């Protein structure tokens, strides 16, 4: 028989080896959390971040489920001299968020994340060479820079479809720069055209509703107003378009890749990002998701960005504005657009 400490209580091991292991592992987990609370920082030195780290550890180790007051007590005692009061509300909010995350991803990461290949220069070299600008020059529609974004979206989605549009913003918090993407989801005909023409980003999939429930919602069956958002997988429908773009290839190479895929999938549009990339919009309305992912993986081997694997991922709004500069549509074939009748 051996004695050890379990959250301030003396525990004597029993004759049951399995029960012994459970108790000792519980003691180990609690000691780990208490170790995270040692040398608690002072105000202005990362108090909130330390509380976040401790609550994340508690959630990851599945400690004190249904007994959150134990977590509150440990954090309050450890932070007593930090220079500010850490409220139960602050602790509980972080703890709830951490528990929601680790309930979905119990090993602290997504289950079996799909691996996407990286650039294979040998594959890229084998693609058919084309004259620079030849794909762009083959656009069936001309004078594309003169059209408002609404014109393209009506052709791509139909005016009765739910469309998610927004822009990128940055803000500073705790001395660090963060990005956010405020969006608005409406039926296309219900979007304010003047507002829409000033936007930067769009979800290439058709949305299913104006709002979706956040994955962090405590009770998805009975959501509150704060549980809803304009953009998320919960209100994103099937893919209409696969957007292929690259930040690692030069413009000539990107055009070669888009030309290569235009022989495999209907190319509806090419958008200049007003940066360094071209965004090729390929119609995949009649393709299964597994087939679309095969196309994207192949494109990643040729330098494409894998971020477009997420159905609600934002991309550049056709003829939208990026820091005041137009994201010009360079190629448009309305016959390859899905439209609103499907």
N, C-alpha and C positions, 0 to 999 in steps of 0.2 A: 504494500500500500504506500502511496506517495501523495504528499500534500502539494497543492499549487494554488495560485491566486486567480480568481475569475471575477473581474470587475469589482475588486475590493472584498470579495468573499473567499474565505478559505474553503477549498474543495478537496475532499479526500477521494482518491480514485477507488473505483469499485472492482470487483472481481471480473466483471464483464469487460473483455478487451475492446469490443466495439464501442461500448459506452465510454470507456476511457479515452479512446481516440477522438470521439466527438467532443468530449469536454476539453481535451487538450487543444484541439484545433480551434474551438471557440475561444479559449484563453489566448491562443496565439493571435487570432484575428483582433481581439480586443486590445492586446498589447501593441499590435501594429498601429491601430488607430491612436492609442495614447502616445505612441512615439511620434506620430505626425503632429501632435499638439505641443510637443516640447519646443521651447524657444519661440513662443508665439510672437509675431512681429508687432511693432507699434503702429499707431495710426499714421497713415501716409507711407507705410512701408509694405503694404500688401496684405492688410487684414482680411479684406473680402476674398482675395485669392486663396488665402490659407483656409478660410472657412469652406470655400468651394472645394479645395483639395481634400479636406477631411470628410465632408459629406459625400464626395465622390468615392472615397475609399470605403466608407460605411456602406454605401449602396452596392458597390462592386463586390464586397465581401458578404453581402446579404445579412448584415448585422441588425439586430433589434427591430425586425419587421413587426409592426404593430406596437412597438415600444419606443417611439421616437423621442420620448422625454429623456431617455438615457443619452441619446446623442446630444440633445439640447444641453443637458447637465454637463457633460464632458467638455463641450465647446465653450460654454459660459465660464466654467472654472478655469480652463486654460487661457481664456482671453480676458480674465478679470482685470489685468493690469495693462491692457493694450492701449488704453487712452480713450476708448469710446465704447458705448454700449452696443453689444450685438444682440439684436432683438430675436425673440422666438420666431417672429414672422420671417425675418431674413434667413434664419437657419432652416426653417421649414420649407421655404420656397426653393432653396438650393437642394435640400434633401429630396423633395418631391421630384424636382427635375432630374436629379441623378438616378433616383429609383426608376422613373419612367424610362430613362435611357437604358439602364442595365437590365430592365425587364425585357426590353426589345432585343438588346444585344448583350446577353449574359456574359460573354467572354470579352467584353469591353470593345468589341469590334463587330462589324457586320458579319453574319454567318456566311462563310464561303464566298467572300467577295470575288466577283468576276474579274479575272485578270485580263487586261488588254495589252496587246503587244506594243512595242515601241518601234521607232523608225528603223527600217531595214534599207540602207542605202543601195544595196544590190538590187532589191526589188524595184526601187524607184528608178534606177538607171535603165531597167529593162522596159519601162513604159514607152509607148509610142511618142516620139518627139513631134511637137506641133509648132507652128510659127507663133511667136509671141503676139497675143491679142486676137488670134484667129477665132477662138471660142467666143470671146466677147463680141467680136464683129459679126458673128453669125446670129445674133439676137433677132428673132422675128419682129420685135417691137423696138422702135427707135425713139430717140428723144426722151429716154427714161428719167433723166434727172428733173424733168419738168412736171412729173406727176406727184401728187400728194400721197403719203402713205396709205390713205384710205382706199385709193384706187387699187393698189396691189392687194390689200387685205380682202377687199370685196371679191377679187378674182381668186385668191388663194383659199378663202374660207367660206365666202357667202355672207351676206349682211345679217342673216339670222343666227349665225354661229356665235357661241361665247368665245371671246378672244381676250387674252391676258396681255396687257401692255404696261410698261413702266420705264424706270430709268435707274441708273446707278448713282448712289450718293455715298459720301464718306463722312465720318464723324470721328472725333477723338474722345477716348474714354480711358482714364487711368494712364494717360500719356501715350496710348497706343492708337494707331489709326485703324478704324474698322470700316467695313463696307456694308451697305444695306441696299435693298432693291425694292423700294415701294412700288407696288403694282396696283392695277385696277382691272377687274374682270367684269365685262359687260357683254351683252350681245353687240356685235359690231355696230349695228344701226343705232344703238343707244349710247355709244361713246360720243363725247363731245369732240367734234372734228378738230377744232382749234387746239384743244388740249392734246389730242392724239398726235397731231402733226409735230408737237414739240417733244415727243417721247423718244426713247433710245433703244428699248429692248422689247422683245416679244417672245412668247412661248410658241414654238412651231406646231405644237399639238392643239387640237380643238378642245376647249374646256367644256366641262359638263354642267357647271353651275357657277353663279357669281361667287360663292364662298365654299370653302371646304373646311373640314375640322382638322385642327393642328394635331400632329402625332403626339404632342406633349399633353394633350387634353387629359385631365384626371379621370373624367367620366364621359367617354365619347358617346354613350347612349343618352346622356342628358347634358349636352354642352351648354356653356354660358356664352355670352357675347364675346368674351375674350378668347374663346376657344376657336373662333373662326378666322380664316385668312383668305386672301384673294388668290394666292398661288400655292399649290401643294399637290402632291400625288392624289390626295383625296378628291380633288375636283378637276383633275386632268384626265381627259379621255384618251382614246387611241391615237397613235401617231398618225399624222397626215404627211409629215415631211421628215426626212433625215437630213440634218444640216451637217455638211462636211466642211471643216475649216482647219487651218493650221497656223500655229505661231512660230514654227521652226523652219518652214520652207520659204524660199523667196517667191515673188509673184509669178515668175515663169513656171517654176516647179508646181505651184498651186494650180495654175491653169492646166498643166499637163495632167495632174491627178483628177481634176474635175472633168476634163475631157474623157479620161479613162472611164470614170464612173457613169458618164452620160451615155455610154454604150451598154450599160447594165441596168440603169434605172432612168426613168423620165426626169430630165433636168428642167425644173420649172423656173429657177431664178438663180442669179449670182449677185451677191451684194458686197460692195466695198465697205469694209468695217470702219473706214475713216482712220484706220491704224495701219497694220501691216498685213492683214489677212483678207482673203476672199471667202465668203460664205456661200457654198453651193447648196441650194434647196432641192432635194430629190424627192419625188412623189413615191411614198411607200404605203399609200392608203390600203392597197390590197395585199400587203405583205404581213406575214406572221412576225411576232416580236423576235423569235429565234432567228429568223431569216434576216431581219433588219440588223441584229447584233452581229451576224456574220459579215454583213457588208461593212459595218462600222469597224470591226476588228481588222478587216482587210485594209480599210482606209487608214487605220492607225499604223499599220506596217509601212504605209506610205507617208507618214508624218502627220496624220489628222489628230485632232484633239479628242480624247475619249470622254470629255465631260458631257457631250451630247447624248450619252447613253441614258441619262436621266430624262424621263418624259417631260418633266416640268422645267427643264433647264432653259434659261433665257438665251436668246441670241440677238443679233442686230436687227432692229426694225428697218424694213425696206424704206429708204429715203427718209428715215428718221434723223435725229440730230444727236451728235456726240460732241459735247462741249462746243456747240454752235456750228459744227462742221457736218455737212450732209453725208449720211451713209448711203452713197449712191447705188442704185440698182444699175448694174452693168449689162445684165442679160435677163430677158424675160420671155417665156414662152407660155402664154395663157392656156394653150392646149394641153400642157402637162400639169396644170394646176388642178387641185381637187375640186374647188368651187363649193357651192352650197347645196347642191342637189344630191349629195351622197351622205 
